Every structure is written in C-alpha cells, then in structure tokens.
Amino acid sequence: MDERVRELALAAVGAVALTAERADDLAESLAARGGLTKEDVRGWIDDASVRWRGDAVRLSERAGVTLHGVLHELGLVTRDDWDDLELRIAQLEHRVKLIEQSAATGGS
C-alpha cells in the first residue's frame, strides 16, 4: 500500500501542469490501479495543484520584493517608480501652464 501512496503522490505532483482532461485520465488510471475512486484521486490531484500554484505565487512575490529592494539599494529606479515620476512631472507642468496663462491674462 505504501508504494501505491508514493505513486499517487508522485503522480499528483506531475499532474499540476496537466490540463483538466489529462488530469481526469490520470485520476482514472491511478484509481483503477490503486483501488480508489476516481473522485478521490482527482481531489488529491486538484489539492496538490492548488497548493503548488499558491507556493509558486508566493515565491514569485517574494522574489519580486527582494529584487525591488536590491534595485533601490543600487540607486536604480523601477518601471513603477519611473511612471510615478513621469505622472508627477506632467502634473507640475500642467500647473505651471495654468499659472502662466492666468498671469498672461491678468487674472488673480
């Protein structure tokens, strides 16, 4: 039985990248060999997929935060920083233009 559980665990890890149709086929095959129901095996495959994807997202977020910190320590700007600065400059230019127009027309 331990070998069946091991096989199932390895198959679940491999199933993470599978399409829904292929995951169903794998669940059916493993259920037939392991004496389990297809629904049980499919549930395990789905659970493993969700956990793996969640771990991948968290790892990606951590890597992004780390990279962002390194860029700032090196004195480099990120694309978001650049975009924020462009927006602030455009806003300042607009305000200056309004002030110049008001001064030219003799307004207050």
The first five atom37 places (N, CA, C, CB, O) and aatype in JSON, in Angstrom:
{
  "aatype": [12, 3, 6, 1, 19, 1, 6, 10, 0, 10, 0, 0, 19, 7, 0, 19, 0, 10, 16, 0, 6, 1, 0, 3, 3, 10, 0, 6, 15, 10, 0, 0, 1, 7, 7, 10, 16, 11, 6, 3, 19, 1, 7, 17, 9, 3, 3, 0, 15, 19, 1, 17, 1, 7, 3, 0, 19, 1, 10, 15, 6, 1, 0, 7, 19, 16, 10, 8, 7, 19, 10, 8, 6, 10, 7, 10, 19, 16, 1, 3, 3, 17, 3, 3, 10, 6, 10, 1, 9, 0, 5, 10, 6, 8, 1, 19, 11, 10, 9, 6, 5, 15, 0, 0, 16, 7, 7, 15],
  "atom_mask": [
    [1, 1, 1, 1, 1],
    [1, 1, 1, 1, 1],
    [1, 1, 1, 1, 1],
    [1, 1, 1, 1, 1],
    [1, 1, 1, 1, 1],
    [1, 1, 1, 1, 1],
    [1, 1, 1, 1, 1],
    [1, 1, 1, 1, 1],
    [1, 1, 1, 1, 1],
    [1, 1, 1, 1, 1],
    [1, 1, 1, 1, 1],
    [1, 1, 1, 1, 1],
    [1, 1, 1, 1, 1],
    [1, 1, 1, 0, 1],
    [1, 1, 1, 1, 1],
    [1, 1, 1, 1, 1],
    [1, 1, 1, 1, 1],
    [1, 1, 1, 1, 1],
    [1, 1, 1, 1, 1],
    [1, 1, 1, 1, 1],
    [1, 1, 1, 1, 1],
    [1, 1, 1, 1, 1],
    [1, 1, 1, 1, 1],
    [1, 1, 1, 1, 1],
    [1, 1, 1, 1, 1],
    [1, 1, 1, 1, 1],
    [1, 1, 1, 1, 1],
    [1, 1, 1, 1, 1],
    [1, 1, 1, 1, 1],
    [1, 1, 1, 1, 1],
    [1, 1, 1, 1, 1],
    [1, 1, 1, 1, 1],
    [1, 1, 1, 1, 1],
    [1, 1, 1, 0, 1],
    [1, 1, 1, 0, 1],
    [1, 1, 1, 1, 1],
    [1, 1, 1, 1, 1],
    [1, 1, 1, 1, 1],
    [1, 1, 1, 1, 1],
    [1, 1, 1, 1, 1],
    [1, 1, 1, 1, 1],
    [1, 1, 1, 1, 1],
    [1, 1, 1, 0, 1],
    [1, 1, 1, 1, 1],
    [1, 1, 1, 1, 1],
    [1, 1, 1, 1, 1],
    [1, 1, 1, 1, 1],
    [1, 1, 1, 1, 1],
    [1, 1, 1, 1, 1],
    [1, 1, 1, 1, 1],
    [1, 1, 1, 1, 1],
    [1, 1, 1, 1, 1],
    [1, 1, 1, 1, 1],
    [1, 1, 1, 0, 1],
    [1, 1, 1, 1, 1],
    [1, 1, 1, 1, 1],
    [1, 1, 1, 1, 1],
    [1, 1, 1, 1, 1],
    [1, 1, 1, 1, 1],
    [1, 1, 1, 1, 1],
    [1, 1, 1, 1, 1],
    [1, 1, 1, 1, 1],
    [1, 1, 1, 1, 1],
    [1, 1, 1, 0, 1],
    [1, 1, 1, 1, 1],
    [1, 1, 1, 1, 1],
    [1, 1, 1, 1, 1],
    [1, 1, 1, 1, 1],
    [1, 1, 1, 0, 1],
    [1, 1, 1, 1, 1],
    [1, 1, 1, 1, 1],
    [1, 1, 1, 1, 1],
    [1, 1, 1, 1, 1],
    [1, 1, 1, 1, 1],
    [1, 1, 1, 0, 1],
    [1, 1, 1, 1, 1],
    [1, 1, 1, 1, 1],
    [1, 1, 1, 1, 1],
    [1, 1, 1, 1, 1],
    [1, 1, 1, 1, 1],
    [1, 1, 1, 1, 1],
    [1, 1, 1, 1, 1],
    [1, 1, 1, 1, 1],
    [1, 1, 1, 1, 1],
    [1, 1, 1, 1, 1],
    [1, 1, 1, 1, 1],
    [1, 1, 1, 1, 1],
    [1, 1, 1, 1, 1],
    [1, 1, 1, 1, 1],
    [1, 1, 1, 1, 1],
    [1, 1, 1, 1, 1],
    [1, 1, 1, 1, 1],
    [1, 1, 1, 1, 1],
    [1, 1, 1, 1, 1],
    [1, 1, 1, 1, 1],
    [1, 1, 1, 1, 1],
    [1, 1, 1, 1, 1],
    [1, 1, 1, 1, 1],
    [1, 1, 1, 1, 1],
    [1, 1, 1, 1, 1],
    [1, 1, 1, 1, 1],
    [1, 1, 1, 1, 1],
    [1, 1, 1, 1, 1],
    [1, 1, 1, 1, 1],
    [1, 1, 1, 1, 1],
    [1, 1, 1, 0, 1],
    [1, 1, 1, 0, 1],
    [1, 1, 1, 1, 1]
  ],
  "atom_positions": [
    [[0.82, -1.2, 0.0], [0.0, 0.0, 0.0], [0.86, 1.26, 0.0], [-0.93, 0.0, 1.2], [0.5, 2.25, -0.63]],
    [[2.01, 1.23, 0.71], [2.88, 2.4, 0.73], [3.35, 2.78, -0.66], [4.08, 2.14, 1.64], [3.46, 3.96, -0.99]],
    [[3.63, 1.79, -1.48], [4.07, 2.05, -2.85], [2.96, 2.72, -3.65], [4.5, 0.73, -3.53], [3.23, 3.59, -4.48]],
    [[1.74, 2.33, -3.41], [0.6, 2.95, -4.11], [0.45, 4.42, -3.71], [-0.71, 2.19, -3.8], [0.21, 5.28, -4.56]],
    [[0.61, 4.69, -2.44], [0.51, 6.07, -1.96], [1.65, 6.9, -2.55], [0.56, 6.13, -0.41], [1.44, 8.04, -2.97]],
    [[2.85, 6.33, -2.58], [4.0, 7.02, -3.16], [3.76, 7.33, -4.64], [5.28, 6.17, -2.99], [4.03, 8.43, -5.11]],
    [[3.24, 6.33, -5.36], [2.94, 6.52, -6.78], [1.91, 7.64, -6.95], [2.42, 5.22, -7.41], [2.03, 8.49, -7.84]],
    [[0.91, 7.61, -6.1], [-0.14, 8.62, -6.17], [0.42, 10.01, -5.9], [-1.26, 8.3, -5.19], [0.06, 10.97, -6.58]],
    [[1.29, 10.12, -4.92], [1.89, 11.42, -4.59], [2.74, 11.93, -5.75], [2.76, 11.31, -3.31], [2.65, 13.1, -6.12]],
    [[3.54, 11.06, -6.33], [4.36, 11.47, -7.48], [3.5, 11.86, -8.66], [5.32, 10.34, -7.88], [3.79, 12.83, -9.37]],
    [[2.44, 11.12, -8.88], [1.54, 11.44, -9.98], [0.84, 12.78, -9.74], [0.49, 10.33, -10.17], [0.62, 13.54, -10.67]],
    [[0.5, 13.06, -8.49], [-0.17, 14.33, -8.16], [0.75, 15.5, -8.45], [-0.61, 14.35, -6.69], [0.31, 16.53, -8.96]],
    [[2.02, 15.34, -8.12], [2.98, 16.41, -8.4], [3.09, 16.63, -9.91], [4.38, 16.07, -7.81], [3.09, 17.77, -10.38]],
    [[3.16, 15.55, -10.65], [3.24, 15.67, -12.11], [1.97, 16.22, -12.71], [0.0, 0.0, 0.0], [2.0, 16.84, -13.78]],
    [[0.86, 15.99, -12.05], [-0.43, 16.43, -12.59], [-0.66, 17.92, -12.47], [-1.55, 15.7, -11.89], [-1.59, 18.45, -13.07]],
    [[0.16, 18.58, -11.73], [-0.01, 20.02, -11.53], [-0.06, 20.75, -12.86], [1.13, 20.59, -10.67], [-0.85, 21.68, -13.04]],
    [[0.77, 20.34, -13.8], [0.85, 21.03, -15.08], [-0.13, 20.46, -16.11], [2.26, 20.96, -15.61], [-0.13, 20.91, -17.26]],
    [[-0.92, 19.51, -15.74], [-1.81, 18.87, -16.69], [-3.07, 19.7, -16.94], [-2.19, 17.51, -16.2], [-3.49, 20.5, -16.11]],
    [[-3.64, 19.47, -18.11], [-4.94, 20.07, -18.39], [-6.0, 19.28, -17.62], [-5.25, 20.09, -19.92], [-5.71, 18.2, -17.12]],
    [[-7.18, 19.8, -17.53], [-8.25, 19.12, -16.79], [-8.55, 17.75, -17.39], [-9.52, 19.98, -16.79], [-8.78, 16.79, -16.66]],
    [[-8.54, 17.65, -18.7], [-8.83, 16.37, -19.36], [-7.77, 15.33, -19.05], [-8.94, 16.57, -20.88], [-8.07, 14.18, -18.74]],
    [[-6.53, 15.75, -19.13], [-5.44, 14.81, -18.84], [-5.42, 14.44, -17.37], [-4.1, 15.4, -19.25], [-5.07, 13.31, -17.03]],
    [[-5.78, 15.37, -16.49], [-5.84, 15.06, -15.06], [-6.93, 14.03, -14.79], [-6.09, 16.35, -14.23], [-6.76, 13.15, -13.96]],
    [[-8.05, 14.15, -15.5], [-9.12, 13.15, -15.35], [-8.64, 11.77, -15.8], [-10.36, 13.57, -16.17], [-8.9, 10.77, -15.13]],
    [[-7.94, 11.73, -16.92], [-7.4, 10.46, -17.42], [-6.43, 9.85, -16.41], [-6.69, 10.66, -18.77], [-6.48, 8.65, -16.14]],
    [[-5.55, 10.68, -15.84], [-4.59, 10.2, -14.86], [-5.31, 9.71, -13.6], [-3.58, 11.31, -14.5], [-4.96, 8.67, -13.05]],
    [[-6.32, 10.44, -13.16], [-7.07, 10.04, -11.97], [-7.75, 8.7, -12.21], [-8.11, 11.1, -11.6], [-7.77, 7.84, -11.32]],
    [[-8.31, 8.52, -13.37], [-8.97, 7.26, -13.7], [-7.98, 6.11, -13.7], [-9.67, 7.36, -15.06], [-8.27, 5.03, -13.18]],
    [[-6.83, 6.33, -14.29], [-5.79, 5.28, -14.35], [-5.29, 4.92, -12.97], [-4.62, 5.75, -15.22], [-5.18, 3.74, -12.64]],
    [[-4.98, 5.92, -12.15], [-4.48, 5.65, -10.8], [-5.55, 5.0, -9.92], [-4.0, 6.94, -10.16], [-5.24, 4.14, -9.1]],
    [[-6.78, 5.41, -10.1], [-7.86, 4.83, -9.31], [-8.01, 3.35, -9.63], [-9.2, 5.58, -9.57], [-8.22, 2.52, -8.75]],
    [[-7.89, 3.02, -10.91], [-8.01, 1.62, -11.31], [-6.88, 0.78, -10.73], [-8.02, 1.49, -12.84], [-7.1, -0.35, -10.31]],
    [[-5.67, 1.33, -10.69], [-4.52, 0.58, -10.18], [-4.47, 0.56, -8.66], [-3.23, 1.18, -10.72], [-3.96, -0.39, -8.07]],
    [[-4.98, 1.59, -8.03], [-4.84, 1.71, -6.58], [-6.05, 1.3, -5.78], [0.0, 0.0, 0.0], [-6.02, 1.3, -4.55]],
    [[-7.12, 0.94, -6.45], [-8.31, 0.55, -5.74], [-9.05, 1.69, -5.07], [0.0, 0.0, 0.0], [-9.78, 1.48, -4.11]],
    [[-8.86, 2.89, -5.57], [-9.53, 4.07, -5.03], [-10.56, 4.56, -6.04], [-8.51, 5.2, -4.7], [-10.6, 4.1, -7.18]],
    [[-11.4, 5.5, -5.61], [-12.36, 6.07, -6.56], [-11.68, 7.17, -7.36], [-13.62, 6.62, -5.82], [-10.74, 7.81, -6.91]],
    [[-12.2, 7.35, -8.55], [-11.65, 8.39, -9.43], [-11.8, 9.77, -8.78], [-12.35, 8.37, -10.8], [-10.92, 10.62, -8.92]],
    [[-12.9, 9.98, -8.08], [-13.16, 11.28, -7.45], [-12.14, 11.56, -6.35], [-14.58, 11.32, -6.88], [-11.68, 12.7, -6.2]],
    [[-11.79, 10.52, -5.56], [-10.78, 10.7, -4.51], [-9.43, 11.09, -5.1], [-10.64, 9.42, -3.68], [-8.77, 12.02, -4.64]],
    [[-9.04, 10.35, -6.13], [-7.74, 10.62, -6.76], [-7.75, 12.0, -7.39], [-7.4, 9.54, -7.82], [-6.77, 12.74, -7.27]],
    [[-8.83, 12.36, -8.06], [-8.93, 13.67, -8.71], [-8.88, 14.77, -7.65], [-10.23, 13.78, -9.56], [-8.29, 15.83, -7.88]],
    [[-9.49, 14.54, -6.51], [-9.44, 15.53, -5.43], [-8.02, 15.75, -4.94], [0.0, 0.0, 0.0], [-7.62, 16.88, -4.69]],
    [[-7.27, 14.65, -4.81], [-5.86, 14.78, -4.39], [-5.04, 15.53, -5.43], [-5.25, 13.38, -4.14], [-4.2, 16.36, -5.09]],
    [[-5.3, 15.23, -6.69], [-4.58, 15.92, -7.76], [-4.91, 17.41, -7.74], [-4.93, 15.31, -9.15], [-4.03, 18.26, -7.87]],
    [[-6.2, 17.73, -7.57], [-6.61, 19.14, -7.53], [-6.0, 19.86, -6.32], [-8.14, 19.25, -7.49], [-5.54, 20.99, -6.44]],
    [[-6.0, 19.2, -5.17], [-5.41, 19.81, -3.96], [-3.93, 20.09, -4.17], [-5.61, 18.89, -2.75], [-3.44, 21.16, -3.81]],
    [[-3.22, 19.12, -4.74], [-1.78, 19.3, -4.98], [-1.55, 20.45, -5.95], [-1.15, 18.01, -5.52], [-0.61, 21.24, -5.78]],
    [[-2.4, 20.55, -6.96], [-2.26, 21.63, -7.95], [-2.46, 23.0, -7.31], [-3.27, 21.44, -9.09], [-1.7, 23.93, -7.57]],
    [[-3.48, 23.11, -6.48], [-3.78, 24.39, -5.83], [-2.64, 24.79, -4.91], [-5.1, 24.31, -5.03], [-2.2, 25.94, -4.91]],
    [[-2.15, 23.84, -4.11], [-1.04, 24.15, -3.19], [0.2, 24.56, -3.96], [-0.73, 22.94, -2.3], [0.87, 25.53, -3.6]],
    [[0.52, 23.83, -5.02], [1.72, 24.13, -5.79], [1.62, 25.51, -6.43], [1.96, 23.07, -6.86], [2.58, 26.28, -6.4]],
    [[0.48, 25.81, -6.99], [0.3, 27.13, -7.62], [0.39, 28.24, -6.58], [-1.05, 27.2, -8.35], [0.98, 29.29, -6.85]],
    [[-0.18, 28.02, -5.4], [-0.09, 29.01, -4.33], [1.35, 29.23, -3.9], [0.0, 0.0, 0.0], [1.77, 30.36, -3.68]],
    [[2.1, 28.13, -3.77], [3.52, 28.24, -3.41], [4.29, 29.0, -4.48], [4.14, 26.85, -3.21], [5.14, 29.83, -4.17]],
    [[3.98, 28.73, -5.75], [4.67, 29.4, -6.85], [4.39, 30.9, -6.83], [4.25, 28.79, -8.2], [5.29, 31.7, -7.07]],
    [[3.15, 31.27, -6.55], [2.78, 32.7, -6.49], [3.51, 33.38, -5.34], [1.25, 32.87, -6.33], [4.05, 34.47, -5.51]],
    [[3.52, 32.74, -4.17], [4.2, 33.34, -3.01], [5.7, 33.49, -3.27], [3.98, 32.48, -1.75], [6.29, 34.51, -2.93]],
    [[6.3, 32.48, -3.88], [7.72, 32.55, -4.19], [8.01, 33.67, -5.18], [8.21, 31.21, -4.76], [8.99, 34.4, -5.03]],
    [[7.16, 33.81, -6.17], [7.32, 34.87, -7.16], [7.19, 36.24, -6.51], [6.29, 34.72, -8.28], [7.96, 37.16, -6.83]],
    [[6.23, 36.4, -5.6], [6.05, 37.68, -4.92], [7.26, 38.02, -4.07], [4.79, 37.65, -4.04], [7.72, 39.16, -4.05]],
    [[7.79, 37.02, -3.35], [8.97, 37.26, -2.52], [10.17, 37.65, -3.38], [9.31, 36.01, -1.7], [10.93, 38.55, -3.01]],
    [[10.33, 36.98, -4.5], [11.44, 37.31, -5.39], [11.3, 38.73, -5.92], [11.51, 36.31, -6.57], [12.29, 39.46, -6.02]],
    [[10.08, 39.14, -6.24], [9.84, 40.49, -6.73], [10.17, 41.54, -5.68], [0.0, 0.0, 0.0], [10.77, 42.57, -6.0]],
    [[9.78, 41.29, -4.45], [10.07, 42.23, -3.36], [11.57, 42.33, -3.14], [9.36, 41.8, -2.06], [12.1, 43.42, -2.96]],
    [[12.25, 41.19, -3.16], [13.71, 41.17, -2.97], [14.4, 41.94, -4.09], [14.23, 39.72, -2.91], [15.3, 42.74, -3.83]],
    [[14.0, 41.69, -5.32], [14.6, 42.38, -6.46], [14.34, 43.88, -6.38], [14.05, 41.82, -7.78], [15.23, 44.68, -6.66]],
    [[13.14, 44.25, -5.99], [12.8, 45.68, -5.85], [13.72, 46.34, -4.83], [11.31, 45.85, -5.44], [14.21, 47.44, -5.05]],
    [[13.96, 45.66, -3.7], [14.85, 46.19, -2.66], [16.28, 46.34, -3.15], [0.0, 0.0, 0.0], [16.94, 47.33, -2.85]],
    [[16.76, 45.37, -3.9], [18.12, 45.42, -4.44], [18.26, 46.58, -5.41], [18.5, 44.1, -5.14], [19.25, 47.31, -5.37]],
    [[17.27, 46.77, -6.27], [17.32, 47.88, -7.23], [17.39, 49.22, -6.51], [16.09, 47.84, -8.16], [18.15, 50.1, -6.91]],
    [[16.6, 49.37, -5.46], [16.63, 50.63, -4.72], [17.96, 50.84, -4.01], [15.48, 50.67, -3.7], [18.47, 51.96, -3.96]],
    [[18.52, 49.77, -3.46], [19.83, 49.89, -2.79], [20.92, 50.28, -3.77], [20.19, 48.58, -2.1], [21.88, 50.96, -3.41]],
    [[20.78, 49.85, -5.02], [21.77, 50.19, -6.05], [21.52, 51.58, -6.63], [21.75, 49.16, -7.16], [22.31, 52.07, -7.44]],
    [[20.44, 52.2, -6.22], [20.14, 53.53, -6.73], [19.43, 53.5, -8.07], [0.0, 0.0, 0.0], [19.38, 54.52, -8.76]],
    [[18.9, 52.36, -8.46], [18.18, 52.24, -9.73], [16.69, 52.39, -9.49], [18.49, 50.88, -10.42], [16.19, 52.08, -8.4]],
    [[15.99, 52.85, -10.49], [14.54, 53.01, -10.36], [13.84, 51.87, -11.1], [14.08, 54.39, -10.91], [14.34, 51.34, -12.09]],
    [[12.68, 51.52, -10.58], [11.87, 50.51, -11.24], [10.96, 51.19, -12.25], [11.05, 49.69, -10.22], [10.87, 52.42, -12.28]],
    [[10.3, 50.41, -13.06], [9.38, 50.95, -14.05], [8.24, 51.7, -13.35], [8.81, 49.83, -14.94], [7.81, 52.76, -13.82]],
    [[7.77, 51.16, -12.23], [6.7, 51.83, -11.48], [7.17, 53.18, -10.95], [6.23, 50.95, -10.32], [6.44, 54.17, -11.02]],
    [[8.4, 53.22, -10.43], [8.96, 54.5, -9.95], [9.04, 55.5, -11.09], [10.36, 54.28, -9.33], [8.68, 56.67, -10.92]],
    [[9.51, 55.06, -12.23], [9.65, 55.92, -13.41], [8.29, 56.46, -13.83], [10.3, 55.14, -14.58], [8.14, 57.66, -14.09]],
    [[7.3, 55.58, -13.89], [5.96, 56.0, -14.28], [5.38, 57.02, -13.3], [5.03, 54.79, -14.39], [4.74, 57.99, -13.7]],
    [[5.62, 56.79, -12.0], [5.15, 57.75, -10.99], [5.8, 59.12, -11.19], [5.45, 57.22, -9.57], [5.12, 60.14, -11.1]],
    [[7.09, 59.13, -11.45], [7.79, 60.4, -11.67], [7.29, 61.11, -12.92], [9.3, 60.16, -11.77], [7.13, 62.33, -12.92]],
    [[7.05, 60.35, -14.0], [6.51, 60.96, -15.22], [5.16, 61.61, -14.95], [6.37, 59.9, -16.33], [4.89, 62.71, -15.43]],
    [[4.31, 60.94, -14.18], [3.0, 61.49, -13.85], [3.13, 62.76, -13.03], [2.15, 60.45, -13.1], [2.44, 63.75, -13.29]],
    [[4.01, 62.75, -12.04], [4.2, 63.93, -11.2], [4.73, 65.11, -12.02], [5.17, 63.62, -10.04], [4.3, 66.25, -11.82]],
    [[5.65, 64.85, -12.94], [6.19, 65.92, -13.8], [5.09, 66.48, -14.69], [7.36, 65.4, -14.66], [4.98, 67.69, -14.86]],
    [[4.27, 65.6, -15.27], [3.17, 66.06, -16.13], [2.19, 66.92, -15.33], [2.44, 64.85, -16.76], [1.7, 67.92, -15.85]],
    [[1.92, 66.54, -14.1], [1.02, 67.33, -13.26], [1.63, 68.7, -12.96], [0.71, 66.59, -11.96], [0.93, 69.71, -13.01]],
    [[2.91, 68.73, -12.64], [3.58, 70.01, -12.36], [3.61, 70.9, -13.6], [5.01, 69.76, -11.87], [3.38, 72.11, -13.5]],
    [[3.89, 70.31, -14.76], [3.9, 71.1, -16.0], [2.53, 71.71, -16.26], [4.32, 70.22, -17.19], [2.42, 72.86, -16.68]],
    [[1.49, 70.93, -16.0], [0.12, 71.42, -16.2], [-0.17, 72.59, -15.26], [-0.9, 70.29, -15.99], [-0.75, 73.59, -15.67]],
    [[0.22, 72.47, -14.01], [0.0, 73.54, -13.03], [0.75, 74.81, -13.42], [0.43, 73.09, -11.63], [0.21, 75.91, -13.33]],
    [[2.0, 74.66, -13.86], [2.8, 75.81, -14.28], [2.14, 76.5, -15.47], [4.25, 75.38, -14.64], [2.07, 77.72, -15.54]],
    [[1.64, 75.68, -16.41], [0.98, 76.24, -17.59], [-0.27, 77.04, -17.18], [0.6, 75.12, -18.59], [-0.53, 78.11, -17.73]],
    [[-1.03, 76.51, -16.23], [-2.22, 77.23, -15.76], [-1.84, 78.55, -15.09], [-3.01, 76.36, -14.78], [-2.51, 79.56, -15.29]],
    [[-0.77, 78.54, -14.3], [-0.3, 79.76, -13.64], [0.16, 80.78, -14.67], [0.84, 79.45, -12.65], [-0.15, 81.96, -14.56]],
    [[0.91, 80.31, -15.69], [1.4, 81.24, -16.74], [0.23, 81.83, -17.52], [2.35, 80.51, -17.71], [0.24, 83.02, -17.84]],
    [[-0.77, 81.01, -17.82], [-1.95, 81.51, -18.55], [-2.7, 82.54, -17.71], [-2.89, 80.35, -18.93], [-3.17, 83.55, -18.22]],
    [[-2.8, 82.27, -16.42], [-3.51, 83.2, -15.54], [-2.74, 84.52, -15.45], [-3.7, 82.58, -14.13], [-3.35, 85.59, -15.44]],
    [[-1.42, 84.45, -15.38], [-0.61, 85.67, -15.31], [-0.68, 86.45, -16.61], [0.84, 85.32, -14.98], [-0.69, 87.68, -16.58]],
    [[-0.72, 85.76, -17.75], [-0.77, 86.41, -19.05], [-2.09, 87.13, -19.27], [-0.53, 85.39, -20.17], [-2.13, 88.16, -19.95]],
    [[-3.17, 86.6, -18.72], [-4.47, 87.22, -18.92], [-4.79, 88.25, -17.82], [-5.55, 86.15, -18.95], [-5.86, 88.87, -17.82]],
    [[-3.85, 88.41, -16.9], [-4.02, 89.39, -15.84], [-4.97, 88.94, -14.75], [0.0, 0.0, 0.0], [-5.49, 89.76, -14.0]],
    [[-5.2, 87.65, -14.65], [-6.09, 87.09, -13.62], [-5.4, 87.09, -12.28], [0.0, 0.0, 0.0], [-4.23, 87.44, -12.16]],
    [[-6.14, 86.71, -11.27], [-5.6, 86.72, -9.93], [-4.97, 85.46, -9.54], [-6.62, 87.04, -8.97], [-4.46, 85.34, -8.43]]
  ]
}
